[in-house]
Amino acid sequence: MEISQEKVVSRDIIALLEEHLADMHATSPPESVHALDVNALQAKDICFFTARENGVLLGCVAVKQLSASDAELKSMRTSHAARNRGVGAALLNAALAFCKQQKYSSLSLETGTQDYFSAAHRLYHRHGFSDCGPFGNYHDDPHSRFMTIAIA
């Protein structure tokens, strides 16, 4: 598996992100969906990573700069065919390494509270994330769970 930075332009990336958005809208009320669309993921303050094996897209994750010292994890997604193969962990490790390289002091995320997100919750906890309150422009929402990790 190869993790690399890519631009959000190829068909396979766009299809995976559209699937991600569709699932977010299917599991959460519209006002609680904070996933970014393809255009938003092309912003200058976002670094986008993919996991590929023999050219096949396995998953993606984005890191959005919130300030000089803080970042947010966005658009974490593993393809259905690649689930339970360590792709999410590899992507999360790449995001954490990038944040350390950029000298961020924290990486935070927003995810859903529904059972659909339980595998993601376990992944984040295994990597040292802990629950926190809303950050950035977020507010309390019964459908949102906020987590953060200090970057050493």
N, CA, C and O atoms as a DFTB+ gen file, in Angstrom:
608 C
 N C O
     1  1       0.851      -1.179       0.000
     2  2       0.000       0.000       0.000
     3  2       0.898       1.244       0.000
     4  3       1.877       1.324       0.742
     5  1       0.546       2.185      -0.831
     6  2       1.300       3.433      -0.931
     7  2       0.406       4.603      -0.534
     8  3      -0.690       4.774      -1.068
     9  1       0.894       5.405       0.414
    10  2       0.193       6.619       0.840
    11  2       0.900       7.796       0.185
    12  3       2.121       7.922       0.284
    13  1       0.139       8.659      -0.483
    14  2       0.754       9.826      -1.120
    15  2      -0.213      11.001      -1.119
    16  3      -1.422      10.839      -0.955
    17  1       0.354      12.186      -1.308
    18  2      -0.463      13.383      -1.467
    19  2      -0.914      13.440      -2.917
    20  3      -0.131      13.203      -3.836
    21  1      -2.179      13.756      -3.105
    22  2      -2.733      13.884      -4.455
    23  2      -3.674      15.070      -4.501
    24  3      -4.146      15.556      -3.473
    25  1      -3.930      15.516      -5.691
    26  2      -4.968      16.523      -5.910
    27  2      -6.297      15.776      -6.068
    28  3      -6.330      14.620      -6.490
    29  1      -7.377      16.456      -5.724
    30  2      -8.708      15.865      -5.789
    31  2      -9.255      16.086      -7.200
    32  3     -10.118      16.936      -7.419
    33  1      -8.736      15.305      -8.150
    34  2      -9.157      15.496      -9.539
    35  2      -9.512      14.199     -10.262
    36  3     -10.307      14.223     -11.202
    37  1      -8.946      13.083      -9.851
    38  2      -9.187      11.847     -10.605
    39  2     -10.585      11.294     -10.339
    40  3     -11.177      11.530      -9.286
    41  1     -11.089      10.563     -11.310
    42  2     -12.454      10.027     -11.213
    43  2     -12.649       9.128     -10.004
    44  3     -13.690       9.181      -9.348
    45  1     -11.644       8.296      -9.705
    46  2     -11.815       7.375      -8.583
    47  2     -11.887       8.114      -7.252
    48  3     -12.656       7.728      -6.371
    49  1     -11.094       9.175      -7.096
    50  2     -11.163       9.971      -5.871
    51  2     -12.521      10.655      -5.775
    52  3     -13.156      10.622      -4.721
    53  1     -12.967      11.264      -6.844
    54  2     -14.256      11.960      -6.838
    55  2     -15.386      10.988      -6.531
    56  3     -16.296      11.324      -5.772
    57  1     -15.348       9.798      -7.101
    58  2     -16.390       8.799      -6.839
    59  2     -16.395       8.378      -5.367
    60  3     -17.460       8.244      -4.765
    61  1     -15.206       8.170      -4.787
    62  2     -15.133       7.786      -3.373
    63  2     -15.657       8.903      -2.479
    64  3     -16.357       8.638      -1.501
    65  1     -15.328      10.145      -2.804
    66  2     -15.813      11.280      -2.011
    67  2     -17.317      11.474      -2.160
    68  3     -17.993      11.837      -1.197
    69  1     -17.843      11.239      -3.346
    70  2     -19.295      11.339      -3.536
    71  2     -20.018      10.248      -2.755
    72  3     -21.090      10.485      -2.197
    73  1     -19.434       9.053      -2.716
    74  2     -19.983       7.963      -1.900
    75  2     -19.966       8.354      -0.422
    76  3     -20.926       8.108       0.309
    77  1     -18.866       8.962       0.000
    78  2     -18.720       9.420       1.379
    79  2     -19.819      10.435       1.731
    80  3     -20.484      10.305       2.758
    81  1     -19.998      11.424       0.887
    82  2     -21.038      12.434       1.137
    83  2     -22.430      11.810       1.167
    84  3     -23.251      12.173       2.010
    85  1     -22.703      10.882       0.264
    86  2     -24.008      10.214       0.233
    87  2     -24.256       9.457       1.536
    88  3     -25.360       9.505       2.080
    89  1     -23.240       8.762       2.039
    90  2     -23.395       8.047       3.304
    91  2     -23.588       9.008       4.466
    92  3     -24.371       8.726       5.373
    93  1     -22.891      10.135       4.458
    94  2     -23.058      11.113       5.540
    95  2     -24.491      11.651       5.546
    96  3     -25.092      11.808       6.609
    97  1     -25.029      11.928       4.378
    98  2     -26.406      12.430       4.296
    99  2     -27.425      11.350       4.631
   100  3     -28.527      11.665       5.079
   101  1     -27.083      10.093       4.425
   102  2     -27.989       8.985       4.750
   103  2     -28.007       8.678       6.245
   104  3     -28.966       8.086       6.739
   105  1     -26.956       9.073       6.972
   106  2     -26.855       8.718       8.383
   107  2     -27.047       9.887       9.344
   108  3     -27.262       9.668      10.536
   109  1     -26.976      11.113       8.858
   110  2     -27.067      12.283       9.728
   111  2     -28.032      13.305       9.148
   112  3     -28.201      13.379       7.930
   113  1     -28.669      14.099      10.017
   114  2     -29.520      15.181       9.504
   115  2     -28.677      16.167       8.695
   116  3     -27.490      16.332       8.978
   117  1     -29.265      16.822       7.698
   118  2     -28.496      17.730       6.824
   119  2     -27.676      18.777       7.574
   120  3     -26.552      19.083       7.176
   121  1     -28.225      19.328       8.650
   122  2     -27.508      20.370       9.393
   123  2     -26.326      19.810      10.190
   124  3     -25.511      20.569      10.714
   125  1     -26.239      18.484      10.276
   126  2     -25.149      17.845      11.013
   127  2     -24.123      17.188      10.101
   128  3     -23.219      16.503      10.580
   129  1     -24.250      17.387       8.803
   130  2     -23.267      16.848       7.854
   131  2     -22.215      17.918       7.607
   132  3     -22.508      18.980       7.056
   133  1     -20.988      17.625       8.021
   134  2     -19.897      18.601       7.902
   135  2     -18.817      18.134       6.928
   136  3     -17.739      18.724       6.861
   137  1     -19.105      17.083       6.182
   138  2     -18.143      16.585       5.186
   139  2     -17.989      17.624       4.084
   140  3     -18.949      18.290       3.696
   141  1     -16.768      17.746       3.591
   142  2     -16.485      18.705       2.528
   143  2     -16.731      18.071       1.164
   144  3     -16.506      16.877       0.972
   145  1     -17.196      18.884       0.223
   146  2     -17.370      18.383      -1.138
   147  2     -16.049      18.484      -1.893
   148  3     -15.058      19.002      -1.377
   149  1     -16.055      17.982      -3.113
   150  2     -14.839      17.930      -3.931
   151  2     -14.212      19.302      -4.099
   152  3     -12.994      19.437      -3.976
   153  1     -15.005      20.314      -4.374
   154  2     -14.457      21.665      -4.557
   155  2     -13.799      22.187      -3.290
   156  3     -12.714      22.765      -3.346
   157  1     -14.447      21.989      -2.147
   158  2     -13.907      22.480      -0.880
   159  2     -12.581      21.789      -0.537
   160  3     -11.707      22.392       0.086
   161  1     -12.437      20.539      -0.941
   162  2     -11.209      19.791      -0.647
   163  2     -10.023      20.226      -1.505
   164  3      -8.908      19.742      -1.312
   165  1     -10.255      21.122      -2.437
   166  2      -9.177      21.625      -3.274
   167  2      -8.618      22.958      -2.764
   168  3      -7.783      23.577      -3.423
   169  1      -9.079      23.390      -1.601
   170  2      -8.617      24.657      -1.025
   171  2      -7.131      24.580      -0.666
   172  3      -6.590      23.501      -0.425
   173  1      -6.495      25.732      -0.635
   174  2      -5.053      25.804      -0.362
   175  2      -4.689      25.373       1.057
   176  3      -3.555      24.966       1.307
   177  1      -5.649      25.461       1.994
   178  2      -5.358      25.099       3.385
   179  2      -5.607      23.617       3.672
   180  3      -5.659      23.207       4.832
   181  1      -5.760      22.820       2.620
   182  2      -6.029      21.392       2.772
   183  2      -4.957      20.572       2.065
   184  3      -4.578      20.856       0.928
   185  1      -4.479      19.546       2.769
   186  2      -3.558      18.570       2.191
   187  2      -4.327      17.246       2.113
   188  3      -4.847      16.764       3.119
   189  1      -4.392      16.673       0.928
   190  2      -5.210      15.485       0.671
   191  2      -4.312      14.282       0.414
   192  3      -3.393      14.350      -0.402
   193  1      -4.577      13.188       1.108
   194  2      -3.791      11.958       0.991
   195  2      -4.651      10.812       0.477
   196  3      -5.844      10.733       0.769
   197  1      -4.032       9.936      -0.285
   198  2      -4.715       8.723      -0.736
   199  2      -3.877       7.506      -0.368
   200  3      -2.663       7.581      -0.181
   201  1      -4.574       6.395      -0.272
   202  2      -3.931       5.089      -0.128
   203  2      -4.270       4.313      -1.390
   204  3      -5.439       4.186      -1.754
   205  1      -3.240       3.793      -2.057
   206  2      -3.430       3.015      -3.278
   207  2      -2.611       1.738      -3.210
   208  3      -1.569       1.667      -2.559
   209  1      -3.122       0.735      -3.905
   210  2      -2.396      -0.521      -4.064
   211  2      -2.468      -0.904      -5.528
   212  3      -3.548      -1.141      -6.070
   213  1      -1.315      -0.963      -6.157
   214  2      -1.246      -1.230      -7.601
   215  2      -2.138      -0.264      -8.386
   216  3      -2.780      -0.647      -9.364
   217  1      -2.163       0.990      -7.939
   218  2      -2.936       2.027      -8.613
   219  2      -4.399       2.101      -8.224
   220  3      -5.086       3.056      -8.588
   221  1      -4.891       1.111      -7.488
   222  2      -6.302       1.080      -7.091
   223  2      -6.482       1.895      -5.808
   224  3      -5.775       1.685      -4.822
   225  1      -7.430       2.817      -5.837
   226  2      -7.704       3.664      -4.678
   227  2      -8.349       2.840      -3.567
   228  3      -9.376       2.192      -3.769
   229  1      -7.726       2.879      -2.391
   230  2      -8.245       2.159      -1.228
   231  2      -8.924       3.086      -0.233
   232  3      -9.837       2.672       0.482
   233  1      -8.477       4.354      -0.182
   234  2      -9.039       5.285       0.773
   235  2      -8.401       6.649       0.666
   236  3      -7.479       6.867      -0.120
   237  1      -8.910       7.570       1.478
   238  2      -8.409       8.939       1.466
   239  2      -8.617       9.598       2.820
   240  3      -9.403       9.136       3.647
   241  1      -7.896      10.682       3.022
   242  2      -8.054      11.527       4.198
   243  2      -7.495      12.907       3.850
   244  3      -6.596      13.030       3.017
   245  1      -8.031      13.930       4.488
   246  2      -7.548      15.294       4.285
   247  2      -7.194      15.910       5.632
   248  3      -7.790      15.581       6.657
   249  1      -6.218      16.805       5.612
   250  2      -5.853      17.592       6.786
   251  2      -6.068      19.049       6.413
   252  3      -5.482      19.558       5.458
   253  1      -6.917      19.705       7.184
   254  2      -7.228      21.121       6.954
   255  2      -6.559      21.959       8.034
   256  3      -6.741      21.706       9.224
   257  1      -5.789      22.953       7.621
   258  2      -5.153      23.861       8.569
   259  2      -6.210      24.804       9.142
   260  3      -6.910      25.492       8.400
   261  1      -6.316      24.825      10.468
   262  2      -7.247      25.733      11.134
   263  2      -6.554      27.006      11.591
   264  3      -7.139      28.088      11.576
   265  1      -5.298      26.861      11.998
   266  2      -4.480      27.999      12.453
   267  2      -3.029      27.590      12.285
   268  3      -2.734      26.513      11.766
   269  1      -2.139      28.439      12.718
   270  2      -0.715      28.106      12.616
   271  2      -0.359      26.886      13.462
   272  3       0.643      26.222      13.197
   273  1      -1.170      26.585      14.478
   274  2      -0.841      25.476      15.374
   275  2      -1.855      24.338      15.395
   276  3      -1.609      23.310      16.025
   277  1      -2.978      24.501      14.724
   278  2      -4.038      23.493      14.817
   279  2      -4.552      23.073      13.449
   280  3      -4.603      23.870      12.512
   281  1      -4.932      21.801      13.356
   282  2      -5.455      21.251      12.108
   283  2      -6.668      20.373      12.401
   284  3      -6.922      19.977      13.539
   285  1      -7.401      20.088      11.339
   286  2      -8.599      19.255      11.437
   287  2      -8.504      18.111      10.439
   288  3      -8.073      18.307       9.303
   289  1      -8.903      16.928      10.859
   290  2      -8.992      15.768       9.987
   291  2     -10.329      15.816       9.257
   292  3     -11.370      15.990       9.889
   293  1     -10.315      15.666       7.944
   294  2     -11.524      15.723       7.136
   295  2     -11.553      14.551       6.155
   296  3     -10.510      14.012       5.787
   297  1     -12.739      14.170       5.744
   298  2     -12.959      13.234       4.631
   299  2     -12.180      11.928       4.746
   300  3     -11.605      11.452       3.767
   301  1     -12.166      11.357       5.936
   302  2     -11.545      10.054       6.143
   303  2     -12.489       9.002       5.578
   304  3     -13.633       8.884       6.015
   305  1     -12.002       8.239       4.602
   306  2     -12.870       7.257       3.945
   307  2     -12.044       6.098       3.418
   308  3     -10.991       6.299       2.813
   309  1     -12.523       4.887       3.649
   310  2     -11.941       3.678       3.082
   311  2     -12.979       3.068       2.154
   312  3     -14.160       3.010       2.496
   313  1     -12.549       2.613       0.986
   314  2     -13.491       1.985       0.056
   315  2     -14.049       0.711       0.686
   316  3     -13.405       0.098       1.538
   317  1     -15.236       0.321       0.266
   318  2     -15.855      -0.893       0.815
   319  2     -14.960      -2.107       0.623
   320  3     -14.842      -2.933       1.528
   321  1     -14.336      -2.227      -0.524
   322  2     -13.494      -3.389      -0.836
   323  2     -12.232      -3.442       0.019
   324  3     -11.633      -4.508       0.160
   325  1     -11.817      -2.314       0.590
   326  2     -10.566      -2.256       1.339
   327  2     -10.765      -2.215       2.852
   328  3      -9.796      -2.044       3.592
   329  1     -11.987      -2.367       3.319
   330  2     -12.241      -2.286       4.758
   331  2     -11.607      -3.465       5.493
   332  3     -11.476      -4.565       4.955
   333  1     -11.224      -3.200       6.726
   334  2     -10.603      -4.203       7.608
   335  2      -9.253      -4.693       7.097
   336  3      -8.864      -5.833       7.351
   337  1      -8.540      -3.830       6.378
   338  2      -7.212      -4.169       5.860
   339  2      -6.140      -3.214       6.369
   340  3      -5.000      -3.261       5.908
   341  1      -6.496      -2.343       7.319
   342  2      -5.522      -1.412       7.875
   343  2      -5.360      -0.130       7.093
   344  3      -4.458       0.658       7.377
   345  1      -6.213       0.093       6.118
   346  2      -6.108       1.301       5.292
   347  2      -6.369       2.557       6.128
   348  3      -5.626       3.533       6.031
   349  1      -7.414       2.531       6.940
   350  2      -7.732       3.685       7.777
   351  2      -6.594       4.028       8.716
   352  3      -6.250       5.198       8.883
   353  1      -6.006       3.003       9.334
   354  2      -4.882       3.227      10.245
   355  2      -3.690       3.813       9.502
   356  3      -3.028       4.718      10.012
   357  1      -3.411       3.312       8.312
   358  2      -2.289       3.829       7.526
   359  2      -2.516       5.288       7.141
   360  3      -1.595       6.101       7.216
   361  1      -3.717       5.615       6.736
   362  2      -4.039       6.998       6.379
   363  2      -3.950       7.915       7.598
   364  3      -3.427       9.026       7.516
   365  1      -4.465       7.437       8.719
   366  2      -4.425       8.246       9.940
   367  2      -2.978       8.474      10.381
   368  3      -2.626       9.575      10.803
   369  1      -2.152       7.454      10.287
   370  2      -0.731       7.614      10.623
   371  2      -0.055       8.620       9.699
   372  3       0.777       9.408      10.149
   373  1      -0.400       8.604       8.417
   374  2       0.160       9.574       7.472
   375  2      -0.282      10.989       7.826
   376  3       0.515      11.925       7.762
   377  1      -1.545      11.145       8.197
   378  2      -2.053      12.464       8.582
   379  2      -1.345      12.962       9.841
   380  3      -0.980      14.134       9.929
   381  1      -1.153      12.077      10.807
   382  2      -0.464      12.464      12.040
   383  2       0.993      12.833      11.773
   384  3       1.505      13.795      12.345
   385  1       1.655      12.076      10.914
   386  2       3.046      12.389      10.556
   387  2       3.138      13.741       9.854
   388  3       4.053      14.523      10.110
   389  1       2.179      14.006       8.966
   390  2       2.146      15.299       8.280
   391  2       1.971      16.433       9.292
   392  3       2.649      17.457       9.207
   393  1       1.064      16.245      10.245
   394  2       0.833      17.283      11.255
   395  2       2.081      17.519      12.095
   396  3       2.391      18.661      12.435
   397  1       2.791      16.462      12.430
   398  2       4.041      16.607      13.185
   399  2       5.072      17.371      12.355
   400  3       5.772      18.242      12.870
   401  1       5.160      17.040      11.077
   402  2       6.095      17.716      10.171
   403  2       5.762      19.201      10.051
   404  3       6.660      20.040       9.974
   405  1       4.469      19.522      10.034
   406  2       4.030      20.916       9.924
   407  2       4.099      21.657      11.258
   408  3       3.844      22.859      11.328
   409  1       4.450      20.915      12.319
   410  2       4.584      21.466      13.668
   411  2       3.255      21.946      14.253
   412  3       3.218      22.892      15.039
   413  1       2.162      21.281      13.861
   414  2       0.876      21.550      14.497
   415  2       0.925      21.003      15.919
   416  3       1.601      20.009      16.182
   417  1       0.219      21.643      16.821
   418  2       0.177      21.143      18.192
   419  2      -1.032      20.251      18.437
   420  3      -1.047      19.488      19.403
   421  1      -2.050      20.335      17.575
   422  2      -3.210      19.465      17.745
   423  2      -3.851      19.131      16.400
   424  3      -3.755      19.881      15.429
   425  1      -4.502      17.985      16.389
   426  2      -5.317      17.553      15.255
   427  2      -6.658      17.161      15.830
   428  3      -6.734      16.293      16.700
   429  1      -7.714      17.790      15.354
   430  2      -9.058      17.525      15.860
   431  2      -9.938      17.009      14.731
   432  3      -9.582      17.109      13.557
   433  1     -11.083      16.461      15.093
   434  2     -12.013      15.965      14.093
   435  2     -13.440      16.018      14.608
   436  3     -13.691      16.061      15.812
   437  1     -14.355      16.013      13.672
   438  2     -15.785      15.889      13.953
   439  2     -16.252      14.659      13.214
   440  3     -15.938      14.470      12.039
   441  1     -17.004      13.823      13.906
   442  2     -17.594      12.642      13.288
   443  2     -19.001      12.474      13.832
   444  3     -19.422      13.214      14.722
   445  1     -19.715      11.521      13.308
   446  2     -21.087      11.303      13.744
   447  2     -21.168      10.510      15.038
   448  3     -20.188       9.910      15.478
   449  1     -22.343      10.517      15.635
   450  2     -22.568       9.781      16.881
   451  2     -23.294       8.461      16.643
   452  3     -23.367       7.628      17.547
   453  1     -23.827       8.261      15.455
   454  2     -24.613       7.068      15.168
   455  2     -23.731       5.818      15.143
   456  3     -22.510       5.907      15.014
   457  1     -24.373       4.647      15.270
   458  2     -23.658       3.368      15.244
   459  2     -22.816       3.210      13.985
   460  3     -21.775       2.553      14.020
   461  1     -23.246       3.794      12.887
   462  2     -22.502       3.729      11.623
   463  2     -21.040       4.152      11.809
   464  3     -20.160       3.660      11.103
   465  1     -20.781       5.048      12.744
   466  2     -19.453       5.615      12.950
   467  2     -18.643       4.896      14.027
   468  3     -17.541       5.338      14.350
   469  1     -19.156       3.803      14.591
   470  2     -18.466       3.152      15.717
   471  2     -17.077       2.631      15.341
   472  3     -16.162       2.707      16.161
   473  1     -16.896       2.112      14.142
   474  2     -15.564       1.646      13.730
   475  2     -14.584       2.819      13.679
   476  3     -13.425       2.675      14.067
   477  1     -15.041       3.964      13.209
   478  2     -14.190       5.165      13.179
   479  2     -13.836       5.596      14.597
   480  3     -12.689       5.952      14.866
   481  1     -14.809       5.571      15.505
   482  2     -14.542       5.950      16.898
   483  2     -13.446       5.060      17.488
   484  3     -12.530       5.550      18.148
   485  1     -13.545       3.757      17.246
   486  2     -12.539       2.830      17.772
   487  2     -11.158       3.123      17.173
   488  3     -10.154       3.109      17.885
   489  1     -11.112       3.387      15.873
   490  2      -9.838       3.708      15.211
   491  2      -9.201       4.945      15.841
   492  3      -8.013       4.934      16.163
   493  1      -9.975       5.995      16.016
   494  2      -9.436       7.232      16.569
   495  2      -8.950       7.027      18.003
   496  3      -7.881       7.516      18.370
   497  1      -9.727       6.309      18.815
   498  2      -9.301       6.045      20.194
   499  2      -8.013       5.230      20.225
   500  3      -7.128       5.509      21.034
   501  1      -7.895       4.225      19.357
   502  2      -6.675       3.400      19.311
   503  2      -5.442       4.239      18.970
   504  3      -4.330       3.897      19.372
   505  1      -5.628       5.305      18.250
   506  2      -4.506       6.165      17.854
   507  2      -4.293       7.344      18.801
   508  3      -3.495       8.234      18.507
   509  1      -4.989       7.360      19.920
   510  2      -4.728       8.360      20.945
   511  2      -5.653       9.561      20.977
   512  3      -5.449      10.471      21.780
   513  1      -6.663       9.583      20.126
   514  2      -7.623      10.688      20.156
   515  2      -8.506      10.557      21.398
   516  3      -8.812       9.451      21.843
   517  1      -8.901      11.683      21.937
   518  2      -9.841      11.694      23.060
   519  2     -10.982      12.654      22.735
   520  3     -10.844      13.562      21.916
   521  1     -12.094      12.429      23.389
   522  2     -13.259      13.280      23.170
   523  2     -12.969      14.692      23.666
   524  3     -12.237      14.891      24.635
   525  1     -13.555      15.658      22.983
   526  2     -13.390      17.060      23.356
   527  2     -14.680      17.796      22.998
   528  3     -15.613      17.205      22.455
   529  1     -14.721      19.047      23.298
   530  2     -15.862      19.870      22.934
   531  2     -15.718      20.386      21.507
   532  3     -14.705      20.144      20.851
   533  1     -16.732      21.096      21.033
   534  2     -16.663      21.671      19.686
   535  2     -15.444      22.594      19.549
   536  3     -15.037      23.255      20.504
   537  1     -14.888      22.622      18.368
   538  2     -13.721      23.463      18.064
   539  2     -14.008      24.218      16.782
   540  3     -14.995      23.936      16.103
   541  1     -13.157      25.174      16.444
   542  2     -13.338      25.937      15.211
   543  2     -14.717      26.560      15.147
   544  3     -15.152      27.220      16.091
   545  1     -15.409      26.350      14.031
   546  2     -16.752      26.916      13.838
   547  2     -17.875      25.961      14.229
   548  3     -19.044      26.253      13.975
   549  1     -17.546      24.834      14.839
   550  2     -18.567      23.866      15.242
   551  2     -19.292      24.341      16.497
   552  3     -18.802      25.208      17.221
   553  1     -20.460      23.763      16.745
   554  2     -21.206      24.023      17.970
   555  2     -21.747      22.690      18.475
   556  3     -21.723      21.689      17.758
   557  1     -22.234      22.685      19.713
   558  2     -22.807      21.461      20.269
   559  2     -23.901      20.943      19.353
   560  3     -24.749      21.702      18.882
   561  1     -23.871      19.649      19.109
   562  2     -24.829      19.009      18.217
   563  2     -24.942      17.557      18.671
   564  3     -23.926      16.866      18.754
   565  1     -26.146      17.076      18.967
   566  2     -26.285      15.690      19.430
   567  2     -25.859      14.658      18.382
   568  3     -25.676      13.486      18.713
   569  1     -25.700      15.071      17.140
   570  2     -25.301      14.160      16.060
   571  2     -23.808      14.248      15.741
   572  3     -23.323      13.560      14.842
   573  1     -23.076      15.095      16.476
   574  2     -21.640      15.265      16.250
   575  2     -20.843      14.844      17.469
   576  3     -21.209      15.132      18.609
   577  1     -19.751      14.159      17.202
   578  2     -18.794      13.792      18.239
   579  2     -17.460      14.448      17.855
   580  3     -17.008      14.338      16.715
   581  1     -16.848      15.123      18.814
   582  2     -15.602      15.840      18.575
   583  2     -14.469      15.130      19.314
   584  3     -14.622      14.708      20.461
   585  1     -13.339      15.010      18.637
   586  2     -12.179      14.337      19.215
   587  2     -10.930      15.128      18.845
   588  3     -10.915      15.868      17.861
   589  1      -9.880      14.958      19.651
   590  2      -8.630      15.663      19.394
   591  2      -7.448      14.854      19.903
   592  3      -7.597      13.963      20.739
   593  1      -6.283      15.178      19.387
   594  2      -5.037      14.588      19.846
   595  2      -3.970      15.670      19.835
   596  3      -3.902      16.491      18.920
   597  1      -3.130      15.656      20.878
   598  2      -1.972      16.560      20.901
   599  2      -0.881      15.948      20.037
   600  3      -0.616      14.748      20.105
   601  1      -0.259      16.779      19.233
   602  2       0.828      16.332      18.369
   603  2       2.131      16.564      19.117
   604  3       2.437      17.693      19.500
   605  1       2.896      15.503      19.327
   606  2       4.157      15.608      20.091
   607  2       5.202      16.338      19.286
   608  3       6.324      16.526      19.756
